[in-house]
């Protein structure tokens, strides 16, 4: 069975070892619920040097390509940073649903024709932090 692709974003810290451990746990949880995880911090950190400007730009291009190919964006953590806001905005632009792990546990199908209304009471913390009161996503 083909699994849908799930792009994982979070507010990563400065410690690469800790980031790898956390990203590995997140990826495993997403995998366990039936998605193929795409976690750029795990995949790209091994060979891309962000200290080199061209490689940093290449990393951003690769991440955008991965996100555009994904079926769902999974947002982890309660703190939101600029990179996460950017991932959420890109997902919204390409009509890719953004959710949390509890969201993909509830919704097994990544996309459908019927829009699902998310209200203030039901939106995850990340959307509340952005300040959105109501939004629509296609799931």
Backbone bond lengths (Angstrom), bond angles and torsions (degrees), N, CA, C in turn:
res aa  C-N    CA-C-N  psi(-1)  N-CA   C-N-CA  omega(-1)  CA-C   N-CA-C  phi
1 X - - - 1.446 - - 1.524 109.08 -
2 X 1.299 116.04 135.28 1.459 121.18 178.83 1.525 109.27 -78.69
3 X 1.317 116.08 129.21 1.463 121.60 179.27 1.520 109.87 -94.16
4 X 1.338 117.23 142.45 1.459 119.31 174.68 1.528 110.96 -69.73
5 X 1.324 115.88 153.22 1.462 121.56 -179.68 1.521 110.39 -87.98
6 X 1.313 115.83 134.64 1.462 122.11 -179.33 1.525 109.13 -123.74
7 X 1.327 115.90 115.26 1.466 122.37 178.73 1.524 108.20 -84.85
8 X 1.310 117.16 127.85 1.465 122.07 -176.41 1.527 109.81 -104.64
9 X 1.348 115.18 127.48 1.452 121.15 175.62 1.519 109.26 -129.50
10 X 1.314 115.73 149.78 1.467 122.06 178.22 1.523 107.86 -158.98
11 X 1.300 115.20 169.89 1.458 120.76 175.16 1.529 106.47 -88.23
12 X 1.315 115.75 92.02 1.460 121.20 -174.17 1.522 110.65 -74.99
13 X 1.325 115.94 148.47 1.463 121.61 177.92 1.516 111.78 -85.24
14 X 1.334 115.82 -166.21 1.465 120.47 -178.34 1.526 112.31 -95.74
15 X 1.317 118.31 -14.51 1.464 122.21 -178.86 1.528 109.87 -86.77
16 X 1.332 118.21 109.97 1.466 120.89 -177.48 1.534 113.04 -60.90
17 X 1.336 117.81 -35.76 1.461 120.48 -179.89 1.525 110.76 -65.52
18 X 1.326 116.11 -45.17 1.464 120.36 178.53 1.530 110.64 -65.19
19 X 1.316 116.94 -41.72 1.468 120.46 177.74 1.522 111.35 -58.71
20 X 1.325 116.69 -42.73 1.460 121.54 179.92 1.526 110.83 -63.24
21 X 1.328 116.85 -43.78 1.471 120.33 179.14 1.520 111.20 -62.72
22 X 1.324 116.72 -46.02 1.462 121.04 -179.21 1.528 110.51 -65.80
23 X 1.321 116.93 -45.63 1.462 121.36 -179.22 1.533 111.05 -62.57
24 X 1.320 116.56 -36.05 1.461 120.92 177.71 1.529 110.22 -64.69
25 X 1.327 117.25 -43.03 1.470 120.81 177.98 1.521 110.85 -63.56
26 X 1.329 116.98 -45.20 1.458 121.17 179.42 1.528 110.47 -60.63
27 X 1.328 116.00 -45.67 1.463 120.52 -178.77 1.524 110.87 -62.27
28 X 1.311 116.65 -40.31 1.470 120.28 -179.86 1.528 110.93 -63.94
29 X 1.329 116.69 -42.68 1.463 120.28 -179.99 1.519 111.06 -63.47
30 X 1.323 116.72 -41.45 1.460 120.86 178.33 1.521 109.80 -65.30
31 X 1.311 117.34 -41.44 1.461 122.03 178.13 1.530 110.51 -62.39
32 X 1.334 116.52 -42.61 1.465 121.03 -178.08 1.527 113.63 -62.91
33 X 1.336 117.52 -25.50 1.469 119.45 178.88 1.527 112.76 -94.50
34 X 1.331 117.09 7.58 1.459 120.09 170.72 1.513 117.58 105.78
35 X 1.321 117.85 14.80 1.463 121.38 179.32 1.527 110.22 -114.30
36 X 1.321 116.08 153.49 1.461 120.97 170.11 1.523 107.09 -89.50
37 X 1.334 116.82 114.78 1.465 119.20 -177.67 1.525 112.50 -75.82
38 X 1.323 114.63 139.61 1.457 121.88 170.48 1.525 105.04 -118.89
39 X 1.315 115.65 110.52 1.463 120.47 -177.56 1.530 108.59 -126.17
40 X 1.340 117.19 94.22 1.457 120.78 -174.79 1.524 114.43 -56.06
41 X 1.330 117.65 -32.73 1.462 118.34 -178.70 1.529 110.88 -64.32
42 X 1.323 117.01 -30.28 1.471 120.51 176.01 1.524 111.31 -79.18
43 X 1.308 115.95 -40.30 1.453 120.35 -172.28 1.525 113.49 -79.90
44 X 1.322 117.08 -40.74 1.462 119.62 -170.21 1.525 114.30 -95.07
45 X 1.316 117.01 -23.05 1.470 120.35 -176.80 1.522 113.24 -65.24
46 X 1.309 116.70 -19.08 1.460 119.50 -177.79 1.528 113.31 -76.50
47 X 1.334 117.61 -22.20 1.467 117.70 -176.22 1.524 115.03 -135.04
48 X 1.333 118.32 -7.39 1.472 119.86 179.42 1.521 109.18 -104.79
49 X 1.333 115.23 131.04 1.466 122.38 178.97 1.528 108.34 -100.46
50 X 1.344 116.61 106.54 1.466 120.50 -178.90 1.527 112.60 -67.30
51 X 1.323 117.52 -12.90 1.455 120.81 177.28 1.518 112.90 -73.19
52 X 1.313 116.91 -16.19 1.465 122.52 177.31 1.531 106.87 -97.28
53 X 1.340 117.70 116.02 1.472 120.54 -173.80 1.529 114.82 -51.83
54 X 1.328 117.99 -43.22 1.469 119.69 -179.02 1.530 110.99 -66.06
55 X 1.323 117.37 -38.77 1.465 119.91 178.54 1.525 111.04 -68.59
56 X 1.332 117.02 -35.40 1.464 120.12 176.34 1.532 110.13 -62.03
57 X 1.340 116.92 -43.36 1.464 121.08 177.56 1.527 110.24 -64.71
58 X 1.333 116.66 -41.67 1.468 120.38 177.92 1.531 110.35 -60.21
59 X 1.333 116.41 -40.46 1.468 120.96 178.33 1.532 109.85 -59.79
60 X 1.330 116.71 -45.76 1.461 120.33 179.87 1.527 111.49 -62.00
61 X 1.324 116.85 -39.87 1.469 120.98 178.38 1.530 111.07 -65.41
62 X 1.315 117.01 -41.63 1.462 121.36 179.16 1.528 109.97 -64.92
63 X 1.335 116.80 -44.40 1.459 121.05 179.23 1.528 110.61 -60.96
64 X 1.325 117.42 -42.25 1.459 120.97 177.69 1.525 110.60 -61.44
65 X 1.320 116.96 -43.40 1.457 121.14 179.17 1.535 110.55 -61.58
66 X 1.326 117.34 -45.12 1.468 121.00 178.11 1.527 111.07 -61.32
67 X 1.321 117.10 -44.56 1.462 120.72 -178.63 1.532 110.96 -63.94
68 X 1.311 116.78 -43.19 1.471 120.52 -179.87 1.526 112.04 -62.89
69 X 1.322 117.87 -28.97 1.458 121.68 -179.57 1.534 112.77 -85.33
70 X 1.321 116.57 -10.72 1.463 121.24 -175.54 1.520 111.80 -77.96
71 X 1.329 114.47 156.27 1.458 121.47 176.66 1.520 112.07 -91.40
72 X 1.328 116.57 -23.56 1.457 121.20 -178.21 1.529 109.18 -153.85
73 X 1.331 115.61 147.32 1.462 122.37 173.64 1.523 106.92 -104.93
74 X 1.326 116.37 122.99 1.467 120.60 178.06 1.518 108.26 -105.96
75 X 1.338 114.73 121.33 1.455 122.55 -177.59 1.520 108.36 -102.25
76 X 1.333 116.21 128.02 1.462 122.24 -178.30 1.521 110.54 -112.49
77 X 1.320 115.66 145.27 1.453 121.88 173.31 1.520 112.94 90.21
78 X 1.318 114.59 164.26 1.465 119.78 -178.41 1.529 112.03 -98.24
79 X 1.332 117.42 -16.46 1.468 121.15 178.17 1.526 108.74 -92.64
80 X 1.321 115.97 136.75 1.459 120.14 -178.59 1.527 109.34 -118.64
81 X 1.321 116.29 134.74 1.456 120.19 178.16 1.530 109.44 -117.70
82 X 1.321 115.92 -178.93 1.467 120.42 -176.46 1.528 112.42 -62.66
83 X 1.319 117.31 -37.55 1.467 119.96 179.91 1.526 110.71 -64.00
84 X 1.329 116.84 -40.57 1.466 120.40 177.71 1.532 110.78 -66.79
85 X 1.326 116.69 -42.55 1.469 119.78 177.53 1.526 109.80 -58.48
86 X 1.320 116.14 -41.08 1.457 120.90 179.42 1.532 110.59 -64.47
87 X 1.332 117.58 -44.75 1.468 121.20 178.43 1.529 110.58 -60.13
88 X 1.328 116.88 -43.04 1.463 121.15 -179.77 1.524 110.36 -64.62
89 X 1.328 117.11 -42.79 1.468 121.20 179.46 1.524 111.13 -63.92
90 X 1.319 117.04 -41.53 1.468 120.68 178.98 1.524 109.73 -65.16
91 X 1.328 116.45 -44.09 1.467 119.86 178.37 1.528 110.51 -59.67
92 X 1.307 116.42 -42.01 1.471 120.23 178.72 1.529 110.48 -63.10
93 X 1.313 116.84 -42.59 1.468 121.19 -179.75 1.525 111.49 -60.97
94 X 1.337 117.07 -37.34 1.462 121.23 -178.51 1.532 112.31 -96.73
95 X 1.330 116.35 12.34 1.461 122.84 177.72 1.526 112.17 57.41
96 X 1.321 115.03 40.63 1.465 122.06 175.62 1.527 106.52 -99.60
97 X 1.318 117.92 123.45 1.463 118.68 -178.75 1.522 111.53 -63.89
98 X 1.324 115.23 138.74 1.463 122.43 175.50 1.514 107.41 -110.57
99 X 1.317 116.47 131.16 1.453 120.63 -175.92 1.520 110.03 -151.49
100 X 1.314 115.49 -175.40 1.461 122.73 174.85 1.522 107.59 -112.04
101 X 1.328 117.89 178.09 1.459 120.17 177.50 1.521 110.43 -59.52
102 X 1.318 117.78 -42.26 1.465 119.36 179.33 1.525 110.49 -61.85
103 X 1.320 116.84 -31.18 1.463 120.84 177.15 1.514 112.67 -66.11
104 X 1.320 118.14 -41.84 1.467 118.78 179.67 1.521 111.51 -78.05
105 X 1.318 117.92 -18.80 1.458 119.65 172.09 1.521 110.20 -71.39
106 X 1.327 116.16 -34.39 1.465 121.69 -179.31 1.519 111.11 -78.44
107 X 1.311 116.35 -42.56 1.463 121.60 -175.71 1.512 108.12 -107.25
108 X 1.312 116.75 108.41 1.458 120.82 -177.78 1.522 112.53 -79.56
109 X 1.329 118.12 -30.52 1.454 121.84 -179.02 1.514 109.63 -92.82
110 X 1.338 119.54 120.52 1.454 121.42 -177.61 1.524 114.54 -64.05
111 X 1.329 119.39 -32.68 1.464 121.42 -177.65 1.526 109.40 -140.54
112 X 1.289 116.06 147.33 1.454 122.08 172.15 1.518 107.99 -149.91
113 X 1.286 116.77 172.98 1.454 120.62 -179.78 1.522 111.76 -78.64
114 X 1.323 116.93 -26.41 1.463 120.84 -175.31 1.529 110.53 -86.33
115 X 1.347 118.08 123.89 1.462 119.02 177.26 1.527 110.72 -70.95
116 X 1.311 115.26 144.86 1.457 122.77 179.58 1.517 107.25 -108.74
117 X 1.328 117.41 123.39 1.452 121.17 -177.11 1.528 109.94 -84.50
118 X 1.323 115.41 128.50 1.459 121.31 176.62 1.520 107.22 -109.82
119 X 1.312 116.93 123.59 1.462 121.61 -179.40 1.518 110.20 -105.46
120 X 1.315 117.14 176.14 1.464 123.06 -179.93 1.536 111.24 -53.83
121 X 1.335 116.70 -38.42 1.455 120.49 -177.49 1.530 112.63 -72.06
122 X 1.326 116.83 -26.77 1.460 119.22 -173.50 1.523 114.82 -107.60
123 X 1.328 118.43 -7.18 1.460 118.56 -177.32 1.518 110.68 -75.57
124 X 1.312 117.05 145.93 1.463 120.97 177.47 1.527 110.91 -68.21
125 X 1.316 115.34 164.52 1.456 121.55 -178.60 1.521 112.50 -55.92
126 X 1.343 118.47 -37.13 1.461 119.62 -175.80 1.521 110.95 -62.55
127 X 1.319 117.90 -39.24 1.461 119.96 179.39 1.521 110.77 -72.08
128 X 1.315 116.56 -36.18 1.459 119.86 178.17 1.524 109.46 -63.21
129 X 1.334 116.71 -37.80 1.459 120.97 179.62 1.519 111.95 -66.14
130 X 1.305 117.45 -29.28 1.452 120.79 178.26 1.528 109.51 -74.33
131 X 1.321 116.89 -24.88 1.444 120.56 177.72 1.518 113.97 101.56
132 X 1.319 117.29 10.95 1.451 120.01 179.01 1.526 109.18 -80.17
133 X 1.311 116.75 132.78 1.459 121.95 178.10 1.519 111.29 -90.86
134 X 1.318 116.81 -30.20 1.451 120.56 -177.49 1.520 107.54 -155.71
135 X 1.305 115.96 139.42 1.455 119.49 176.54 1.517 108.41 -149.43
136 X 1.308 117.04 165.77 1.436 121.95 177.09 1.511 107.95 -123.83
137 X 1.322 116.26 137.00 1.456 120.55 174.41 1.517 107.73 -129.91
138 X 1.303 116.84 154.74 1.463 121.36 175.54 1.503 106.99 -99.02
139 X 1.316 115.16 123.94 1.460 120.48 -178.46 1.508 109.88 -123.30
